[in-house]
Amino acid sequence: MPVAIPTATQAQLGNLGDAGSKTRASAVPPATPKVSFGQFLADRRRALATSNSTALSAFTAASGTASLGPIGLPEPTGIGPAPVARVADTGASQYLNARGASEAPRTAPPVAPGVLSLDQYPRPTADNGRGIHWVPTVSSSKETVDRFVNEAEQMGIRWVTLLNDGTDVGDNDYLVKQIVSRGMMPVMRVYTPNGSAIDGNLGAMVRHYVGLGVPYFQLYNEPNLTTENGGAKPDVNKYLDKWTTAAKTVIDNGGLPGFGALAPGADFDDLQFLRQAVSGLKSRGETRLLDRAWLSIHNYMFNRPVDYQADSNGFMKFRAYDQILNEGLGRGLPMIGTEGGALIGWHQDPNYPAVDSQRQALLLQDAFRYMGQKREPYNFAYSPWAIANKAGGGSDPQFESHALFSVNGPTPAVAAIKELGIAPTRPSSAGASAPRAAFSASIQATAPGLRGPAAAAPPLGQKLVDSASKLLGSKYVWGGHGPSSFDCTGFTWYVARQNGLQIPQHDLAGQMKSGPRLQKSELRAGDLVFFQNTYQPGLSHVGIAMGDGRFIHAASEKQGVIVSKLDEPYWAQRYVGATRPVSS
């Protein structure tokens, strides 16, 4: 889980990091050999609650500094995939656990020597780099699996990270089988509470799930956090002791071990932790374990845009990690995002707007668009946390606001992701050695306002876009004009009315005459854009320009209110003109 945001000098780094570590250490009880899920979560919530006020006040004090660097601040919302519930045991897991513990070890699949190339790592079909973290539970009911695997497929998801309770086998069988049957790639996180050592028959568990189609196994989550070390100070050598032992077992039984994932801005800076871990593997003579490994990453966006690169804490964190790996190993590793996203309510960086549900939708859409069109060959997947919580059987209330599907239904992010389609791409490893230059400013699909204070749209136009964005995912109903369902003219009328503009209701021609006509080159946020020959000949559709080549509109009964590109062939061929409505 991300627990910090970087905006501080190095002097502040030391002070704030120590304060954050002491707060966590005092709130988390010492590690025990076995911690129940309920007790673990109660401890974690207390730690997060204790650290909230310190984090907020420290960040406020640091936010005005000019130089940028990582600091150790606990994240105010306290996210992280701690398992929070299990469905009732049907008996299958008990049978499989007994069987796995008693059976004679089978011969492990042969492992070829040498470094795996990027193209030798398994990928899903129609790979577009789009992932998701499953429900924060260690098992799911059949009903939950059927519902949310279907939803994931409709969102074009190709990678799914799921939690497994240590070395148990059986509870996730149905979920894994359904993921694999849809051509998606399962990534299994081997959960142990407070970072305790993996016990039980890890080899048998790996063989079992490799047989069902799981190649990737993440070992030990966020070891640079005090809370993942039983309240003790994070220790690279202790992490390597545990990781190397488990990684050898995973490799010997046919799996690919995940290194990390590290928490951004944690008690122990993630970049320093990774450098020291790579150096530690070299000094131990164990870098061969990385020949068949991958790096698990948690590149949360906080409230920053996709192209943010003033420091490593953002979507582009994989670039800093790749540089560290190349400096330490002379080569990189494939990276799979197992957590990420921008959670509603986040506003760590005062230079950018806070994350509400509409901004979250646009940020995730931009991130997935990057993965589909521009991702680096080593950058396999980006996976927001999390697809659902209570709606999928989760019981921890702190995760409910993080879920893309709440108990009240899907958030606007779901419709925004579905609007992208599947868009399969798979970068060639031929580009793996290309220079890691600074990110080009060529991304044009960033949401309005995400690039900071330089907004090109006038205040009224931006207000129209902001109001319209709050309605993403609303239903399309013929003749609807709000507040929860719309047709195209009812949608534009409702948004205009919310901002003091009077335009005709359900009257395309009248809306087109509601202000001066514009050339396409003159378009800016808030302008009305019109189309012809959609569902009928002649003038037939209208939407609201967003100022970045996109428009928001009530599209159809199937799609509802969505965002589309003006240069998509369908819309480009039907574009008629635009109007800037005049204020009443």
LOGUFI-103406 format. One line per 2 residues: their letters; for each residue z, y, x of C-alpha. Coordinates in steps of 0.25 Angstrom, whole numbers. Example, Ala and Ser with C-alpha at 12.3 -4.5 7.8 and 13.67 -1.06 7.14 Angstrom:
2
AS = 31:-18:49 ~ 29:-4:55
END
This chain:
584
MP = 0:0:0 ~ -3:14:5
VA = 10:22:7 ~ 6:34:14
IP = -5:45:15 ~ -8:52:28
TA = -6:67:29 ~ 4:70:40
TQ = 5:73:55 ~ 10:63:65
AQ = 24:69:65 ~ 25:68:50
LG = 19:53:52 ~ 32:49:59
NL = 42:56:50 ~ 35:51:37
GD = 32:37:42 ~ 47:35:45
AG = 52:41:32 ~ 43:32:24
SK = 47:20:32 ~ 62:22:31
TR = 60:24:16 ~ 53:11:14
AS = 63:4:24 ~ 75:8:16
AV = 69:4:2 ~ 63:-10:6
PP = 73:-21:7 ~ 72:-31:19
AT = 62:-42:19 ~ 66:-55:14
PK = 59:-69:15 ~ 54:-68:1
VS = 54:-57:-9 ~ 51:-58:-24
FG = 40:-50:-29 ~ 49:-42:-38
QF = 59:-39:-28 ~ 48:-35:-18
LA = 42:-25:-28 ~ 55:-19:-32
DR = 58:-17:-17 ~ 44:-10:-15
RR = 46:-1:-27 ~ 59:4:-22
AL = 53:7:-8 ~ 41:14:-14
AT = 50:22:-24 ~ 60:26:-12
SN = 48:31:-4 ~ 40:39:-14
ST = 48:52:-13 ~ 48:51:3
AL = 33:49:2 ~ 29:60:-7
SA = 38:70:0 ~ 33:66:14
FT = 18:67:10 ~ 20:80:4
AA = 26:85:17 ~ 15:79:25
SG = 3:83:16 ~ 1:97:22
TA = -1:93:36 ~ -15:95:43
SL = -15:82:52 ~ -17:68:46
GP = -11:55:49 ~ -4:43:43
IG = 10:45:38 ~ 20:34:32
LP = 22:39:18 ~ 25:29:6
EP = 15:30:-4 ~ 21:36:-17
TG = 15:26:-27 ~ 18:14:-18
IG = 7:4:-19 ~ 5:-9:-13
PA = 1:-23:-18 ~ 15:-29:-20
PV = 14:-41:-29 ~ 21:-38:-42
AR = 19:-49:-52 ~ 15:-64:-53
VA = 10:-71:-66 ~ 18:-83:-70
DT = 16:-95:-61 ~ 7:-105:-68
GA = 11:-117:-59 ~ -2:-116:-51
SQ = 4:-108:-40 ~ 16:-117:-39
YL = 7:-129:-38 ~ -2:-123:-27
NA = 9:-118:-19 ~ 16:-131:-18
RG = 2:-138:-15 ~ -1:-127:-4
AS = 12:-129:2 ~ 12:-144:3
EA = -3:-147:6 ~ -7:-151:20
PR = -14:-140:28 ~ -29:-141:27
TA = -38:-138:38 ~ -41:-123:39
PP = -56:-119:38 ~ -63:-117:51
VA = -62:-103:57 ~ -73:-98:65
PG = -69:-91:78 ~ -73:-76:80
VL = -72:-63:72 ~ -78:-64:58
SL = -89:-53:56 ~ -88:-44:44
DQ = -99:-52:37 ~ -91:-65:38
YP = -79:-60:30 ~ -80:-64:15
RP = -85:-54:5 ~ -86:-54:-10
TA = -99:-55:-17 ~ -105:-41:-20
DN = -95:-35:-10 ~ -94:-20:-13
GR = -80:-18:-6 ~ -73:-16:-19
GI = -59:-22:-20 ~ -46:-22:-28
HW = -32:-26:-26 ~ -28:-36:-37
VP = -16:-35:-46 ~ -3:-33:-38
TV = 2:-47:-41 ~ 2:-61:-34
SS = -4:-68:-46 ~ -12:-64:-58
SK = -14:-71:-72 ~ -27:-76:-76
ET = -29:-65:-86 ~ -26:-54:-75
VD = -36:-61:-65 ~ -47:-62:-76
RF = -45:-48:-80 ~ -45:-41:-67
VN = -55:-49:-59 ~ -64:-45:-70
EA = -61:-31:-69 ~ -62:-31:-54
EQ = -76:-37:-55 ~ -80:-26:-64
MG = -75:-16:-54 ~ -84:-23:-44
IR = -72:-27:-36 ~ -76:-37:-25
WV = -63:-39:-17 ~ -49:-42:-23
TL = -36:-42:-16 ~ -25:-50:-22
LN = -10:-54:-19 ~ -6:-68:-16
DG = 9:-72:-16 ~ 10:-76:-1
TD = 5:-90:1 ~ 5:-94:-13
VG = -7:-101:-19 ~ -12:-102:-33
DN = -8:-89:-40 ~ -20:-81:-36
DY = -30:-93:-37 ~ -36:-88:-51
LV = -37:-74:-46 ~ -44:-78:-33
KQ = -54:-87:-40 ~ -58:-76:-50
IV = -60:-66:-39 ~ -68:-75:-31
SR = -76:-80:-43 ~ -81:-65:-45
GM = -86:-64:-31 ~ -74:-55:-27
MP = -66:-57:-14 ~ -51:-60:-15
VM = -42:-54:-4 ~ -28:-61:-4
RV = -16:-53:0 ~ -5:-63:4
YT = 7:-56:-2 ~ 21:-57:5
PN = 32:-47:1 ~ 36:-36:10
GS = 26:-42:21 ~ 35:-55:23
AI = 28:-66:31 ~ 19:-75:23
DG = 25:-88:20 ~ 20:-101:14
NL = 7:-108:17 ~ -2:-97:20
GA = -13:-106:25 ~ -13:-114:12
MV = -14:-101:4 ~ -25:-96:12
RH = -33:-109:11 ~ -31:-109:-4
YV = -36:-95:-7 ~ -47:-96:4
GL = -52:-108:-5 ~ -52:-99:-17
GV = -60:-88:-10 ~ -50:-79:-3
PY = -54:-76:11 ~ -45:-64:13
FQ = -30:-64:15 ~ -22:-51:17
LY = -9:-54:25 ~ 3:-45:25
NE = 1:-32:17 ~ 4:-18:23
PN = 12:-22:35 ~ 14:-8:39
LT = 23:-5:27 ~ 38:-6:28
TE = 38:-12:14 ~ 29:-23:19
NG = 39:-26:30 ~ 51:-29:22
GA = 57:-15:25 ~ 55:-16:40
KP = 46:-7:48 ~ 32:-12:49
DV = 29:-20:62 ~ 15:-23:67
NK = 20:-35:75 ~ 27:-42:63
YL = 15:-40:55 ~ 6:-46:65
DK = 16:-58:66 ~ 14:-61:52
WT = -1:-57:50 ~ -6:-66:62
TA = 2:-78:57 ~ -4:-77:43
AK = -18:-73:48 ~ -19:-85:56
TV = -15:-94:44 ~ -25:-86:35
ID = -37:-88:45 ~ -33:-103:48
NG = -34:-106:33 ~ -48:-99:31
GL = -44:-85:27 ~ -45:-71:32
PG = -32:-63:35 ~ -31:-49:31
FG = -24:-39:42 ~ -16:-28:35
AL = -16:-22:25 ~ -9:-9:30
AP = -4:2:21 ~ -9:16:24
GA = 1:26:29 ~ 12:16:29
DF = 25:15:36 ~ 17:10:48
DD = 4:17:49 ~ -7:8:46
LQ = -16:12:57 ~ -6:10:67
FL = -2:-3:61 ~ -16:-8:62
RQ = -18:-4:76 ~ -5:-11:81
AV = -8:-23:73 ~ -22:-25:79
SG = -16:-22:93 ~ -5:-32:90
LK = -15:-43:86 ~ -22:-40:99
SR = -9:-41:108 ~ -6:-55:101
GE = -20:-60:103 ~ -22:-62:88
TR = -34:-53:85 ~ -42:-65:82
LL = -35:-66:69 ~ -43:-53:65
DR = -56:-61:68 ~ -55:-66:53
AW = -46:-55:47 ~ -48:-43:39
LS = -40:-30:38 ~ -34:-27:24
IH = -33:-12:21 ~ -26:-3:11
NY = -35:9:11 ~ -29:17:0
MF = -36:30:-3 ~ -23:37:-8
NR = -29:50:-15 ~ -40:52:-4
PV = -55:51:-6 ~ -63:39:0
DY = -69:47:12 ~ -55:52:16
QA = -54:50:32 ~ -44:60:37
DS = -35:49:40 ~ -35:34:37
NG = -27:34:24 ~ -38:32:14
FM = -49:24:9 ~ -56:24:23
KF = -44:18:30 ~ -52:6:34
RA = -59:15:45 ~ -46:18:52
YD = -43:3:52 ~ -57:-1:57
QI = -55:9:69 ~ -42:3:72
LN = -48:-11:72 ~ -60:-8:80
EG = -51:-1:90 ~ -41:-13:91
LG = -50:-25:89 ~ -64:-19:93
RG = -69:-23:79 ~ -65:-21:64
LP = -60:-30:53 ~ -65:-31:39
MI = -56:-23:30 ~ -52:-26:15
GT = -45:-16:7 ~ -34:-23:-1
EG = -28:-11:-6 ~ -33:3:-8
GA = -36:13:-19 ~ -30:27:-24
LI = -19:25:-33 ~ -17:34:-45
GW = -6:45:-42 ~ -9:46:-27
HQ = -10:59:-21 ~ -5:58:-6
DP = -16:67:0 ~ -15:81:-6
NY = -29:84:-2 ~ -35:75:-13
PA = -32:74:-28 ~ -22:64:-33
VD = -27:50:-38 ~ -27:49:-53
SQ = -35:38:-60 ~ -48:45:-60
RQ = -47:49:-45 ~ -43:35:-42
AL = -55:30:-49 ~ -65:39:-41
LL = -58:36:-28 ~ -59:21:-30
QD = -73:22:-34 ~ -76:30:-21
AF = -69:19:-13 ~ -77:8:-19
RY = -90:16:-18 ~ -87:17:-3
MG = -85:2:-2 ~ -98:-1:-9
QK = -106:9:-2 ~ -100:13:12
RE = -90:3:16 ~ -89:-1:31
PY = -93:-16:34 ~ -78:-19:37
NF = -73:-13:24 ~ -73:-24:15
AY = -66:-19:2 ~ -58:-8:-4
SP = -47:-13:-14 ~ -39:-3:-23
WA = -25:-7:-27 ~ -24:-13:-38
IA = -33:-18:-49 ~ -21:-20:-59
NK = -6:-21:-60 ~ 1:-23:-73
AG = -12:-26:-80 ~ -14:-38:-70
GG = 1:-43:-70 ~ 7:-33:-60
SD = 21:-29:-64 ~ 24:-18:-54
PQ = 23:-4:-61 ~ 20:4:-48
FE = 7:-3:-47 ~ 2:0:-61
SH = -4:14:-57 ~ -11:7:-46
AL = -19:-2:-55 ~ -33:0:-58
FS = -31:-8:-71 ~ -18:-3:-78
VN = -11:-9:-90 ~ -18:2:-98
GP = -32:-2:-92 ~ -41:2:-81
TP = -40:15:-73 ~ -52:24:-71
AV = -54:17:-57 ~ -58:4:-64
AA = -70:11:-71 ~ -74:19:-58
IK = -74:6:-50 ~ -82:-1:-61
EL = -92:10:-61 ~ -96:7:-47
GI = -101:-7:-50 ~ -101:-18:-40
AP = -110:-11:-29 ~ -110:-23:-19
TR = -111:-20:-5 ~ -107:-27:8
PS = -108:-19:21 ~ -115:-26:33
SA = -106:-29:45 ~ -117:-23:53
GA = -111:-9:51 ~ -97:-14:55
SA = -99:-8:69 ~ -104:5:64
PR = -97:18:69 ~ -85:21:60
AA = -88:35:58 ~ -81:44:49
FS = -84:42:34 ~ -96:50:30
AS = -95:60:19 ~ -106:54:12
IQ = -97:47:1 ~ -101:55:-11
AT = -94:48:-22 ~ -80:53:-20
AP = -73:58:-32 ~ -72:73:-36
GL = -61:79:-28 ~ -58:68:-19
RG = -63:75:-7 ~ -51:85:-7
PA = -51:100:-11 ~ -66:102:-9
AA = -71:101:-23 ~ -85:105:-27
AP = -83:105:-42 ~ -78:117:-50
PL = -64:116:-56 ~ -69:113:-70
GQ = -79:103:-66 ~ -69:95:-58
KL = -60:96:-70 ~ -71:89:-78
VD = -72:78:-68 ~ -57:76:-67
SA = -56:75:-82 ~ -68:66:-83
SK = -62:57:-72 ~ -49:55:-80
LL = -58:48:-90 ~ -64:37:-81
GS = -64:24:-88 ~ -63:29:-102
KY = -70:22:-113 ~ -84:25:-118
VW = -85:26:-133 ~ -97:32:-140
GG = -93:45:-146 ~ -80:46:-138
HG = -75:59:-133 ~ -61:56:-127
PS = -50:55:-124 ~ -52:40:-120
SF = -66:36:-124 ~ -80:44:-122
DC = -95:44:-123 ~ -102:52:-113
TG = -102:66:-120 ~ -88:63:-126
FT = -83:61:-111 ~ -90:74:-106
WY = -85:82:-119 ~ -71:77:-117
VA = -70:80:-102 ~ -76:94:-104
RQ = -66:97:-116 ~ -54:93:-107
NG = -58:104:-98 ~ -61:115:-108
LQ = -76:113:-109 ~ -83:112:-123
IP = -95:104:-123 ~ -102:96:-135
QH = -96:83:-138 ~ -105:71:-139
DL = -117:80:-137 ~ -125:77:-124
AG = -135:89:-126 ~ -124:98:-130
QM = -116:94:-117 ~ -128:97:-109
KS = -129:111:-114 ~ -114:114:-112
GP = -117:121:-98 ~ -128:125:-88
RL = -138:114:-84 ~ -137:109:-69
QK = -145:103:-59 ~ -140:90:-53
SE = -138:97:-40 ~ -128:107:-47
LR = -119:96:-52 ~ -104:97:-50
AG = -92:91:-56 ~ -90:92:-71
DL = -105:94:-74 ~ -110:86:-86
VF = -122:77:-82 ~ -132:71:-92
FQ = -141:59:-93 ~ -152:54:-102
NT = -158:41:-106 ~ -145:33:-104
YQ = -141:26:-117 ~ -152:33:-125
PG = -164:42:-122 ~ -162:57:-118
LS = -149:64:-115 ~ -138:53:-116
HV = -127:54:-106 ~ -117:64:-99
GI = -106:64:-89 ~ -98:73:-80
AM = -103:75:-65 ~ -92:73:-55
GD = -98:82:-44 ~ -100:70:-34
GR = -113:64:-40 ~ -105:56:-50
FI = -102:59:-65 ~ -92:53:-75
HA = -96:49:-89 ~ -93:40:-101
AS = -104:30:-97 ~ -104:19:-108
EK = -95:10:-116 ~ -95:0:-104
QG = -92:10:-93 ~ -84:21:-100
VI = -81:34:-92 ~ -86:31:-78
VS = -92:39:-65 ~ -106:37:-62
KL = -116:43:-51 ~ -126:53:-55
DE = -136:46:-44 ~ -135:32:-50
PY = -149:28:-54 ~ -145:27:-69
WA = -139:41:-70 ~ -148:48:-60
QR = -160:44:-69 ~ -154:49:-81
YV = -148:62:-77 ~ -152:74:-85
GA = -144:85:-80 ~ -130:92:-80
TR = -122:103:-86 ~ -110:111:-82
PV = -102:113:-95 ~ -97:127:-97
SS = -83:129:-99 ~ -79:134:-113
END
